[in-house]
Amino acid sequence: MKMFLMIGWLLFVLPVAGQQEERVISLEEAIRLAQEQSLDAMVAKSQLRAAYWQYRNYKADLLPNVKLAGTLPSFNRTLSSYLKEDGTYKYVSSNSISEQLSLSVTQNIPLTGGSVSLQSQLERVDQLDGNKETEYMSVPFNVVFSQPLVTANPLKWSMKIEPEKYKQARQQFAVSMESVSVQAISYYFDLLLAMINVNIDKQNLKSSEKLVQIAQGKRERGLISDNDLLQLKLNYLNASSSLIQTEQAYEQKMFALRNYLGYNDRVVIVPEIPGECPEIEVTFKHVIELANRNNPFRYEVVCRLLEAQQQVAGAKAGRGFQADIYASIGFTGSDKNFKDTYNNLRNRESVSLGISIPLLNWGKGRGQVELARSREEIAKMQVEQDMQAFEQNVLTTVKQYQEQNRLNEIVRLADTVAQKRYKTAYETFVLGQISVLDLNTAQTEQDNARRTYISQLYSSWVYFYNLRKLTLYDFEKKEDIIYQQEKY
């Protein structure tokens, strides 16, 4: 029975264990996967899609709007009052079914803020009581013009603002994708450093165990003291403890990168140690020129200032005298026969002028104008401050990248020297020519040098991609960074 249980357990466990897939990926592949599958990339694409449709909606406001409307049918059974000649009222019943259909083409006028519309209408009424007659009424052609005489003309402002907003959204999408690259680099090097820490601790544990065995033999021959032997045993215990901690950190970093790249928990990612980031000659003057040309910040500044000016214009237009003109001209006809409704047409004209004059509003209109002006001044000062911060950010990023290249050479050499020094110290200790403290120092310096090299390698890649993100410029290909946009 136990044998059958054991076989069943093995059949259950072995397929599960075999489901894990080890996948070696490079830094470039991790960046590509993040831009294709990460949640941040999906959010960036959704934001661009929303900006695109907002821009399409604005463009639609500039085009003719064709609308078909109607009531098919409308049943009406009510009592209505009317005034008789003797001054008394009488209630009469109404029992009818009506159908109404209209077709209109409306065009906004961006220059003036008004609109012009071409309309056609047909209506039919069937009386259900009395003679049960049918009556038709037609408006074959009608032109309607509507124009506010005092207006801030929102559509005209939209023509200035919306194209800049869409340009900003497209460039911001490129910035967001570069940010995805930076985040992928961060997760990638976190896992890489965690993997290296595990390898270092495994190697240290193996070396500590071997050194304890060597030291025990030397102690039996009286070549080392009890203190040195106990120190090596303590090193072994510390290495065991450190390995447990680094393996836990490794699992956490594995989960973070795997989740960001869109892999399931069956995939074990093995990051490669990437080469050093491209070495390019950059100057503040060149980088700031690229940033001013490509970064969405330039469009954001334009939009903020235009929106502040629009608020001032709206406050000025709404504080005092208001007037709207409405004009309609066309033809209409009615008859009991459908065809005859389009014969013997009569003119149909309507003109109206509406005005609104605030006589007493306790200075509210002026207050709204002054408030809008104050906000405009605040926007200008904030823009100026943000521009200075933007230039300072560019300067800092350039300096970080320039200094990082020199720092990489130092840590690379330090890593090589530290490895050679530990190898020499290990061989010398085996020969009994140096103490345990000297060996521990050499080992610590080797481990720290390796970690420092990986950390500085990470910093160099981050600084390089920060330059790309600021400028939206590929310094290797020497061309602007343009991401292929989806067709919506």
N, C-alpha and C positions, 0 to 999 in steps of 0.2 A: 504493500500500500504506500509506504514511504517512497519507494522507488518511483511509483507512478506520479506521486505529488511532486517529486523533484523534477521529473521529466516535464511535467506540465508547467512548473515554474520557469524552467529554462526556456521552453517554447514561448512563454509569454514575455520574458525579459529580453531575450536575445534580439528579437525584431525591433523592440523599442530602442535598445542601445544602438542597433544598426541604423536607426533612422537619422542619426546626427550626421551632418555633412560638413566637412572642413573645407573652407573656401579661402584661398589666399587672394588678397586684393591689394592693389597698389593705391597710392594716394590719389592719382588721377581717376582711377575707377571709382573710388569712394565719392569723389566730387561729382562725377557724372551720375552715379546712382542717386545721390542726394538731390540733384537738380531734377531728376526724373520722378522720384518716388517719395521724397520726404514730405511731411505735412506742411512745412514752411513753404516749400515750392508750390504745393497745391493752393495754399492761401494766397501766395503772390499771383498765381495765375487767375484765381477767382477775383482778386482786386482789379487786375487789369481788365478782365471781362466786364466787370461792373462799370469801370471807367469807359470802356468802349461803348457800352450800351447807353450810358449817359450822354456821350458825345453823339451817338446816333439819334437820340431823342432830341437833342438840340438841333441837329441838322434837319430833322423832320419838321421842326417848327418853321423852318425857312421855306419849306416846300408846300404846294397846295394840298389842302386837306379835303378829301372827298368823303361825304357822309350821306348815308341813306337811312332815313328814320321814318317811322310810321306807327300807326295804331291799327291793328288788324285782329278783331274788330273792337269797338267800344259800345257796350250796351248801356242805355240810359233810360230809367223809368223814375221820374221825379215830379214834384209839384213846384211850380215856379210862380212868383207873384209879379204882376205888372200893374202900372198906374193907369186907371181909366180917365176919360175926359172929365168926369165929374169930381175928380180928386180922390176917389176911393181905389182900394186895391182889390184885385181879384186873383185867385189862385187857379192856375190851369195845369193840367197834367201833360207830361211829355213822355212819350214812349217811342224810342227810336234806336236804331243801330247805325253806327257811323264807322267809316274806314278812312284813314288819312295816310298819305304817303308823300314824302318829300325827298328831294335830292339837292344837295348843296355842295358847292366847291368854294372853299374859303382860303384866301391867301393873306398871310400877315405881311405888313409893310415895315421892314426893319428900320427904314430911314425915319419914319414918322411915329412908329409905334401903334399905328392903326391897323385896320383890316378891311378887305373888300371881299364880298361874297356874291356868287351867282347862285340863284335858287330857282327851283321848279317844284310845284306842289299840286296835288290832286286830292280832292275830298269827295266822299259820297255819303249821303244821309238817306236812310230808309225809314219812313214813318210807319209805325206798326198800328196806329189808331187812325180813325177817320178815313180819309181817301186812300191811305196807304201808298203815298207817292214816294218816288225816288228823285232826289235832287243831286246834281253834280256841281262842284265848284272847282275851277282850275286857275292856277297861276303858272302859265307856261314859261314866263321869263320875268325875273326880278333881280335887280342889282341893289345890294345893300352895302353902304359905306359907313364905317364907324371909326371915329377918330377922337381921342382925348387931346384937347388943345394944350393942356398943361400936364406933362408927364415926364418921368425920368427915363422912359423908354427901356424897360428891362431887356427886351430882345436885342436892342443895340448893344447894351452892355454884355449880354451873353455872347455876342459875336466877337467881343474882345477877350472875354474871360475863358469861355469853354474850349477854344482851340489850345490855349496855353495850358489848361488843366489836362487835356488829353496828352499833350506833349510831355507834361510832367509825369503823368501816369505811365507812359511808355518807358521813360528813362528810369522812373522809380522801380519798374519791374526789373530792369537790368540790374539796378542796385540791389534789389531784394535777392535776385539770383546769385549775385556775388556774395551777399551776406550768407546765403545758404552754403556757398563754398567755404567761407570762413568757419561756419559752424561745423561743417563736415570735417574740416582740418582739425578743429579743436577736439571733436570726439575721436577722430582717428589717432591723433597723437596721445590722447588720454589712454586709449587702449594699448597703443604701442609701448608707452612708458610703463603701464601696468604689466604688460607681458615681459618687458625687459627686467622689471623688478622681480617678477616671479623667477625668471631664468637666473638672475643674479643670486637670489636667495637659495635656489636649488643648488647652484654651484658652490655657494658659501657653505651650505649644509653638508654637501659632499666633501668639500675640502676640510671642514671642521671635524667631520667624523674621521677622516684619514689622519689629520694632524693629532687627534686624541690617541689614535692607535699608535702612531709614531712616538708620541710623548710618553705613553705608558711604558713602551720598551726602553726609552731613554731613562725614565725614572727608575726602572728596575736596575739599570746599570749606574745610577747615580749621576747621570749627565745633566739633569735639570732638577729644579726644586719642585716641592709640592705646590707652591704658589703658582708656578708656571703651568703645571698640569691642571690645577683647578681653574685657572684662567681659560685654558683651552676648552675644558668641559663647559664652562659658562658660555663661551663663544658658541659652542654647539647647541646649547639650549636656547640662546638668543636667536640663533639662525633658524631653529625649528619654529619658534614663536613668530618670527618675522615672516616666514614662509606662509603660515596660516593667514596672517593679516593681508599680505600681498595677494594671495589667491582670492580672498574675499573681495578686495578692491578690483581685481581683474574681472571677476564675474559681474560686478556693477558696471564697469566700463564697457564690457562686452554687451550687456543689455542696452546701454545707452546708444552705442553705435549701431547695433543690430536694429533697434527700434527706429532710429533715424533714417536708416537706409531702406527700411521696409522689408527686412528679412524676418522670417519666423524663428521661433526658439530652437528649431532643429539645426540651424546653421551656426557653425563655429567659425568666426572670422579670424583669419590670421593676417595681420597687417605687415606689409613689407617695410623695411627701413628705407624711406625715400632718399633720393639724392638731394643735394642742396638746391635751394631755389635759384632760379635764373639770376645771374648777375647782370644788371643793366645800369647804364649811366643815367642818373636822374638829377635834375636840378630843380630848385624851387620854382624858378621862372617857367620852365617847361611844364611842370606838373600843374601849376596854378592856371596856366593858359588852357590846358586840357580840361581841368575841372570846371572852369568858367564856361567852357564850350559844351561839355557833355553832361555835367552833373544836373540832376533835376532841381537842385536848389535854385538855379537861375530862373526856372519857370515858376517855382513856388513864390519867389520874391515878387515877380510880376503879378501873379494872381492875388497875392495879399494886398498889394498896393491898389490894384484895380477894384477889388471888392470894397476896400475902404473908401475909394472915390465914389463907387456906386452908392454906398450908404449915404454919403453927403448929398449926392444928387437927388436921391429919393427923399431925403428929409427936406430939401429945398422945394421940391416939387409938391410935397404934400402939406406944406405949412400954411398956404394961403388960398388964393382964388383957384377954384377948380371949374373946368368947363369941358363938356363932351358934346360932340356933334354927331348926329345920326341922320342918315339920309337913305331913302329907299325909293326906287323907281322901277316900274314894270307894268305888266298887263294882267288883267284878270277877267274871268267870264264865268257864267253859271247857266245851267239849263237842265231840263228834265232828261234830255238825251245826252249821252256821253259825247258823241261827235260834235254836237252843237255847242258844247261848253267852250270850244276853241274858236267859235265864230262870234262875230260882233263883240270882240274884246274891248274892254274899257281900260283907260289909264288907271294906274295905281301908284300914287305918290305919297311919300311921308317924309317930313323933315322935322327934326327936333333939336333943340339946343338946351342942354342941361347945365346948370351952374350951381356952384356951392361956394359960399363966402362965409368963412368963420368971423363972426362979429365979436365974440369974446371967448377966448380960450385960455386966458390968464398966462400968456407967454409960453404955452406948451409947444407951439410950432417952432418958435425961436430956440427953445430949450432942446428940441430934438435935433435941430441943425447944429447947435453948438456941441451937443453930445457926439454927433457923427463926426464933426471936425476934430474933437478931442481924440476920438478913437483913431482917426486918420493919422494924427500926429504921433499917437502911441505906436501905431503900426509902422510908421516911418522910422521911429527910433529903434523899435525892435528889429526891423529889417537891417538897419545899419549895424546894430550890435551883433546880430546873427552873421552878417557878412564878415565882420572882424573875427568872430569865433571860427567861421568856416576857413578863413585864410590861416588862422593859427593852427587849426586841425591839419590842414595841408602841410604846413611847415613842420609840424611835429612828426607827421607820418613820413615825410621825406627824410628827416634826420634819423628817425628810428631805423629806416631801411639802410641808409648809408652807414650808420654805426654798426648795424647788425652784421654786415658783410665782413667788417674787420674783426668783430667778435667771433664769428664763425671760425676764422682761421686760428684764433687762439685756443678755443675749446677743442677743436679738432686735434691740434698738436698736443694739448694737455691730455686728451683721452689716450692718444698713442703712447705718450711718455708714462702715464699712470699704469697702463697695462704691462709695459716692459718692466717698470719698477716692481710691481707686485710679483711678476714671474721671477725676477732676480731675488727678491726678498724671500719668496717661498723656497727656492732652491738653497739659499743661504741658511735659512732656518733649519732645513732638513740636515744640513751639514753641521748645525749647532753653533753657527758663528754670530747669530743675532738673537735678540730676545723676542718673547711673544708680543710685547708692546710694539716693537718695531714692525712685526708682521701684521698686527692688527691695523696699525697706521697705514701701511701700504695697501691693505685690502680696502679700508674705508676710502682712501683717496682714489683707488681704482673705481670703486662703485660710484662714488660721487662724480667723478669725471665722466663716466658713461652716462649717468643721468643728466648731467649738465649739458653734455653734447646733444642729447635728444631734445632737451628743453629748448636749447638755443636754435636747434634745427626747426622746431615748431614755431618759435618766434619769427624766424626769418620768412617762413612760408606765410604766416599771418600778416606780417608787414607788407609782403609782396602783394597779397590779395587785397589788403586795405588800399594800396596804391591803385589797383585795378578798380576797386569799388568807388573810390573818390573821383577817378578820371574817366571811368568806363572806357578804358583804352588798354588794348593788348600790347604790352611793350615788347613782347617777343615777335609777334607778327607785324607790329607797327601799324595797327589799324584799330578803329573804334570797335568796341564790343557791342554787337547787335544780336539779340536773341530772337530766334524764329518765333513769331507769334502765331497762335492758333487762329483758325478761321471760325468765326462764331456764326 
